[in-house]
Amino acid sequence: MRQSHIIEERTVELAEYIIQNKCTVREAARKFGISKSTVHKDVTERLLDINGRLAADVRKILAENKQERHIRGGYATREKYRRQKNAG
């Protein structure tokens, strides 16, 4: 199997995973065992050449994630300090 075919398959799998789970780039990277940079490049650049419709769907989810990231960050910070308080 040629390298470009493997990358195309991975890119489509990543896109489908992100769409089905409405997950973040970070979560997808963790699930697939690759870097966030690779996930981002796959779903924002490579996917456009492979499947434009899928790329548009992923772009919507990434835009939602970007709008909500400050909320997730606040929850993460609150949880961090809650764990520290309970441990100490």
Summary of the structure (lengths in Angstrom):
residues: 88
radius of gyration: 15.8
end to end distance: 53.9
largest distance: 53.9
contacts: 228
relative contact order: 0.12
helix: 89%
strand: 0%
